[in-house]
Amino acid sequence: MKFGAHSQMFAHEIAEDPRGVLRTVRELGMDAIEINVGDPATFPVGEVVAGVAETELDVVLGVALPAHRNTVSSDATERADGLAHLQRCIDIAHEIGARKICGGLHSANGVFVGRPRTVQEWQWSIDALRHAAVSAEAADVLLTVEPVSRYSGYFLNTAADALALVEEVNSTHVLVQLDTWHMNIEESDTPSAIRSVGSKLGHFHGVESNRGIPGTGQVPWKGVFDALADVGYDDLIVYEHFPVGLPQMAVRTHTWRNIASSEDVCIDGTRRLTTILEASKAASA
């Protein structure tokens, strides 16, 4: 298992200091970085490529479709713009050597319409992901769709929902992403939810129940690692913590108090999770 950190733990947008953010993540002992793509048109491809070459970090792109680029919008132009957004992110991933694009690929993040999703919205999402999958397969880039809590969106909230969507898309390059913070809210049993996804699990966010230091909250980490082993997932675990020191991210994520520093999440969190992981492996040997 390898550990990584989200770029927005250190900067609102990677363009603020691409090489500096990558250096910081490497200096904190991480194996990988998940880089948020805000606007694909302004993504600093060249600087990120240079930073990756310098740090040798494994790279994943994170995407949260904005409201005006919503692949399940009733507006056909917005749906087309959402697909174009995904297509450009696939191009960027290929250019910088990222092997995954993860996150809110299924619909716009933070958009609410006062009702549950509709059958038509479900089909629009499938159609967009099937189209994007063609480009992803050609570029050999994996797309992973992330169910989020009811406070972040209405379209996809549970592991069961994400699995059903991925199965209908039916592409080897579209899998499920899970996040322990969202599962802590929406799932009745986090390890069971992981097992239900099985071999369709393509990416994983390891986030404590209060977004603080992993291993200090209510996430059942031993059960999580046991479940990940059961489904054969031995890839990246990425931290996603949003400190009050980054005001824009703090407001977006409703963070009003100092829970932890990004540095402590990376250093102390990795130490704690590695200890639990090793104990889990020893117990199953």
C-alpha positions in Angstrom: 0.0 0.0 0.0 1.2 3.5 -0.8 0.1 6.8 0.8 -0.5 10.1 -0.9 -1.8 13.6 -0.2 -4.3 15.8 -2.0 -2.9 19.0 -3.5 -5.6 21.2 -1.8 -4.1 20.3 1.6 -1.4 22.8 0.6 -2.8 25.2 -2.0 -6.3 26.1 -3.2 -5.1 25.5 -6.8 -2.0 23.8 -8.0 -1.2 26.8 -10.3 -0.3 28.8 -7.2 3.0 26.9 -6.7 3.1 23.6 -8.7 6.7 22.6 -8.0 6.6 23.8 -4.4 3.5 21.8 -3.6 4.9 18.6 -5.1 8.2 19.1 -3.2 6.3 19.6 0.0 4.3 16.4 -0.5 7.5 14.4 -1.2 9.3 16.0 1.8 6.5 14.8 4.0 7.2 11.2 2.9 4.3 10.7 0.6 4.5 8.3 -2.4 1.8 10.2 -4.4 -0.1 13.4 -4.9 -3.7 13.8 -6.1 -3.9 17.1 -7.9 -7.1 18.9 -8.2 -8.0 20.2 -11.7 -10.1 23.3 -11.2 -10.2 24.7 -14.8 -8.5 22.5 -17.3 -7.8 25.5 -19.5 -5.5 27.0 -16.9 -3.9 23.8 -15.6 -0.1 24.3 -15.5 0.9 21.2 -17.4 4.5 22.1 -18.0 5.3 23.0 -14.4 3.6 19.9 -13.1 5.5 17.7 -15.5 8.7 19.3 -14.3 7.7 18.8 -10.7 6.8 15.2 -11.2 10.2 14.6 -12.9 11.9 16.2 -9.9 10.0 14.4 -7.1 9.1 11.1 -8.8 5.7 11.2 -7.2 2.9 9.0 -8.5 0.2 11.4 -9.8 -3.6 11.2 -9.8 -5.9 13.9 -11.0 -8.9 14.9 -8.9 -12.0 16.4 -10.5 -15.1 18.0 -9.2 -17.3 19.1 -12.1 -18.6 22.6 -11.6 -22.3 23.5 -11.8 -22.1 25.0 -15.3 -20.4 21.8 -16.5 -22.8 19.3 -15.1 -23.2 16.0 -17.0 -26.7 15.4 -15.5 -28.0 18.9 -16.1 -31.4 19.4 -17.9 -29.4 21.9 -20.1 -27.9 20.1 -23.0 -25.1 22.7 -23.3 -24.1 22.2 -19.7 -24.0 18.4 -20.2 -21.8 18.8 -23.3 -19.5 21.2 -21.4 -19.2 18.6 -18.6 -18.2 15.9 -21.0 -15.7 18.3 -22.7 -14.3 19.0 -19.2 -13.7 15.3 -18.6 -12.2 14.8 -22.0 -9.7 17.6 -21.4 -8.8 16.1 -18.0 -8.0 12.8 -19.7 -5.7 14.7 -22.1 -4.0 16.4 -19.2 -3.6 13.1 -17.4 -1.9 11.6 -20.5 0.4 14.6 -20.8 1.6 14.6 -17.2 1.7 10.8 -16.8 -1.2 10.5 -14.3 -2.7 7.0 -14.3 -6.0 7.9 -12.7 -8.7 10.6 -12.7 -10.9 10.4 -9.7 -13.7 12.2 -7.8 -16.9 13.8 -9.0 -16.9 12.5 -12.5 -20.5 11.5 -12.4 -22.2 14.9 -11.9 -21.6 18.4 -10.6 -20.2 18.8 -7.1 -22.3 20.7 -4.5 -25.3 21.1 -6.8 -28.8 20.4 -5.2 -32.2 20.4 -6.8 -34.4 19.7 -3.8 -35.2 16.1 -4.8 -33.5 12.7 -5.4 -31.9 11.9 -8.7 -34.1 10.9 -11.6 -33.9 8.0 -14.1 -33.1 10.5 -16.8 -30.2 12.0 -14.8 -28.9 8.5 -14.2 -28.9 7.8 -17.9 -27.2 11.1 -18.7 -24.4 10.2 -16.3 -24.0 6.8 -17.9 -23.9 8.3 -21.4 -21.2 10.8 -20.4 -19.1 8.3 -18.7 -19.3 5.9 -21.6 -18.2 8.6 -24.0 -15.3 9.6 -21.6 -14.4 5.9 -21.2 -13.5 5.7 -24.9 -10.9 8.4 -24.5 -9.7 7.0 -21.2 -9.2 3.6 -22.7 -7.2 5.1 -25.6 -5.0 7.0 -23.1 -4.8 4.1 -20.6 -6.2 6.3 -17.9 -8.5 5.0 -15.2 -11.6 6.9 -14.3 -13.0 6.4 -10.7 -16.4 7.7 -9.6 -16.7 8.8 -6.0 -20.0 8.6 -4.0 -20.1 11.6 -1.6 -22.2 12.4 1.4 -25.7 14.0 1.2 -24.0 17.2 2.2 -21.9 17.3 -0.9 -24.3 16.1 -3.5 -27.6 14.3 -4.2 -26.7 12.2 -7.2 -24.4 9.5 -5.9 -24.1 8.9 -2.1 -23.3 5.2 -1.4 -21.0 2.5 -2.5 -24.0 0.5 -3.8 -25.0 3.5 -6.0 -21.4 3.9 -7.4 -21.1 0.1 -8.1 -24.5 0.1 -9.9 -23.4 3.1 -12.0 -20.0 1.6 -12.9 -21.6 -1.7 -13.8 -23.9 0.0 -16.2 -21.1 2.0 -17.8 -19.4 -1.3 -18.3 -15.8 -0.2 -19.1 -12.6 -1.6 -17.8 -11.4 2.0 -17.4 -14.3 3.2 -15.2 -14.2 1.9 -11.6 -15.4 3.0 -8.1 -13.6 5.3 -5.7 -14.4 5.2 -2.0 -13.7 7.7 0.8 -13.9 6.8 4.5 -15.1 10.3 5.5 -18.1 10.1 3.2 -18.7 6.4 4.1 -18.6 7.4 7.8 -21.8 9.4 7.1 -23.6 7.3 4.5 -22.7 3.6 5.2 -23.9 1.5 8.1 -20.8 -0.6 7.9 -17.7 0.8 6.2 -15.8 -2.5 5.8 -18.9 -4.2 4.4 -19.4 -1.4 1.9 -15.8 -1.9 0.7 -16.3 -5.6 0.3 -19.5 -5.0 -1.7 -17.5 -3.1 -4.3 -15.0 -5.9 -4.6 -12.7 -5.9 -7.6 -14.4 -2.7 -9.0 -12.5 -0.6 -6.4 -10.1 1.6 -8.3 -9.1 4.4 -5.9 -9.3 5.1 -2.1 -9.4 8.2 0.1 -8.3 7.5 3.7 -9.9 10.3 5.6 -10.6 10.4 9.4 -14.2 10.9 10.6 -13.5 14.6 11.4 -11.0 15.1 8.6 -8.2 15.2 11.2 -5.2 12.8 11.7 -6.1 9.3 10.4 -6.1 6.9 13.3 -7.4 9.4 15.9 -11.1 9.3 15.1 -14.0 6.9 14.6 -13.1 5.3 11.3 -12.6 1.5 11.9 -9.2 1.4 10.3 -8.4 -2.3 11.1 -11.7 -3.3 9.5 -11.0 -1.0 6.5 -7.6 -2.6 5.9 -9.0 -6.1 6.3 -11.7 -5.3 3.8 -9.2 -3.7 1.3 -7.1 -6.9 1.6 -10.2 -9.0 1.0 -11.0 -7.2 -2.3 -7.3 -7.2 -3.4 -6.8 -3.5 -3.3 -3.1 -2.7 -2.8 -2.7 0.7 -4.4 -2.9 4.3 -3.2 -4.6 5.6 -0.1 -4.8 9.4 -0.4 -5.4 11.8 2.5 -7.9 14.7 2.0 -7.6 17.2 4.8 -8.6 20.9 4.5 -6.9 23.2 7.0 -8.2 26.5 8.3 -5.0 28.1 7.1 -6.4 27.9 3.5 -9.4 30.1 3.8 -11.0 29.3 0.4 -10.8 25.6 1.1 -11.9 26.0 4.7 -15.1 27.9 3.6 -15.8 25.3 0.8 -15.5 22.4 3.3 -17.2 24.1 6.3 -14.0 23.9 8.4 -14.2 26.5 11.2 -11.7 25.2 13.7 -8.2 23.9 13.7 -8.5 20.1 13.6 -4.9 19.3 12.5 -2.2 20.5 10.2 -1.7 19.0 6.8 1.8 18.1 7.9 0.5 16.1 10.9 -2.0 14.3 8.7 0.7 13.2 6.4 3.4 12.3 9.0 1.5 11.2 12.1 -1.4 9.7 10.0 0.9 7.6 7.9 2.7 6.4 11.1 -0.6 5.4 12.7 -2.1 3.8 9.6 1.1 1.9 8.8 1.1 0.4 12.3 -2.5 -0.7 11.9 -1.9 -2.0 8.5 1.1 -4.1 9.6 -0.9 -5.5 12.5 -3.7 -6.4 10.2 -1.3 -8.2 7.9 0.3 -10.0 10.8 -3.1 -11.1 12.1 -4.1 -12.6 8.8 -0.8 -14.3 8.1 
